[in-house]
Amino acid sequence: MSFGVTGTGPYMPGGARPDIAVAVAGVPIGAPVSVARARRASAAARCWSGTTRARFTIHVRLVTYRTLNTDGSAYITQAAFWASPNLPGFTLQPLTPHIAGHPNIAGIADQDAPFCG
């Protein structure tokens, strides 16, 4: 199961929508994930293992930042979303460090529907 953010955007360039990172590599399950830790993430997962509980609340952190759009013609606001505390996830996706301290987990996005297989 995965979660994306739709609505007023764009939050990502190129028509992509940001996905919520449910698991950040190197952070124990149940531990909080700070903005500083999210910025240093080497990998994250959008796919959640789920729960057998009848109700479950996922707390989502958000950071916005300004960056150039894909053609470099203008600055746009982008956003990164992640669960905190960290949840059990799968299909870790390596993340490329962003410049100027942008959060690495901002790299988790999709254009159609994320695959959790």
Secondary structure as GFF3:
##gff-version 3
##sequence-region A 1 117
A	DSSP	three_ten_helix	13	15	.	.	.	ID=ss1
A	DSSP	beta_strand	17	18	.	.	.	ID=ss2
A	DSSP	beta_strand	23	24	.	.	.	ID=ss3
A	DSSP	alpha_helix	35	39	.	.	.	ID=ss4
A	DSSP	beta_strand	43	45	.	.	.	ID=ss5
A	DSSP	beta_strand	47	48	.	.	.	ID=ss6
A	DSSP	beta_strand	60	68	.	.	.	ID=ss7
A	DSSP	beta_strand	75	83	.	.	.	ID=ss8
A	DSSP	beta_strand	89	90	.	.	.	ID=ss9
A	DSSP	beta_strand	93	94	.	.	.	ID=ss10
A	DSSP	three_ten_helix	99	101	.	.	.	ID=ss11
A	DSSP	three_ten_helix	104	107	.	.	.	ID=ss12
A	DSSP	beta_strand	109	110	.	.	.	ID=ss13
###
